[in-house]
Amino acid sequence: MINILLVDDHELVRTGISRIIDDVRGMKVIGEAESGEEAVKWCRSNVPDVVLLDMNMPGIGGLDAMHRILRINEDIKVIMLTMHTENPFPSKVMQAGAAGYLSKCACPDEVLNAIRSVHAGQRYLAPEIAQQMALSQISPAAENPFGSLSERELQIMMMITKGQRVTDISEQLSLNSKTINSYRYRLFDKLGVHGDVELTHLAIRYGMLDADTL
């Protein structure tokens, strides 16, 4: 039996995935969480085989939640669920320790294949995402400027462009405000922007952020 934890801040998404899994022999949803913090707390007293984890959630978000979950139990397999299929997201997330990377637009069969694959010890990338990653390696002219960011910089960039204040980011990541501002200005310097608004526009331009969600 593959025991699964679903983590997404939208109940409708969790319900939809749960219904897909409930119809499959050998898989079972044993828990749900609506935030990264709740998922980490749940994993301290429960042991899922696979965690389907939304990357973009209020609070610490998926990346930090994944790190904390893997520190609790490195044998847990994390599949990141996201709308962001363009590099550098897939590369950064897989390098950070995810066992799989899956678009929220994936069909039910692909979700199930991803779960089976990571549970068997394999890594899973949707074919179209793998193709995009390969193309980005051989097309430097089309390089995404966000690819130069570290994992932490990418995480803080996403939080800033979602409208979170420095004080909120500081509290959620357990870093002081001075450190967050240092990351913030380093982002501006690396990306050649002059403020949060320009940063947000650049993120939308390169598909790092969905303007419809703002």
Sequence and secondary structure as in RCSB ss.txt:
>XXXX:A:sequence
MINILLVDDHELVRTGISRIIDDVRGMKVIGEAESGEEAVKWCRSNVPDVVLLDMNMPGIGGLDAMHRILRINED
IKVIMLTMHTENPFPSKVMQAGAAGYLSKCACPDEVLNAIRSVHAGQRYLAPEIAQQMALSQISPAAENPFGSLS
ERELQIMMMITKGQRVTDISEQLSLNSKTINSYRYRLFDKLGVHGDVELTHLAIRYGMLDADTL
>XXXX:A:secstr
 EEEEEE S HHHHHHHHHHHHTSTTEEEEEEESSHHHHHHHHTT   SEEEEESS STTHHHHHHHHHHHH TT
 EEEEEES  STTHHHHHHHTT SEEEETT  HHHHHHHHHHHHTT  EE HHHHHHHHHHHH GGG  GGGGS 
HHHHHHHHHHHTT  HHHHHHHHT  HHHHHHHHHHHHHHHT  SHHHHHHHHHHTTSS GGG 
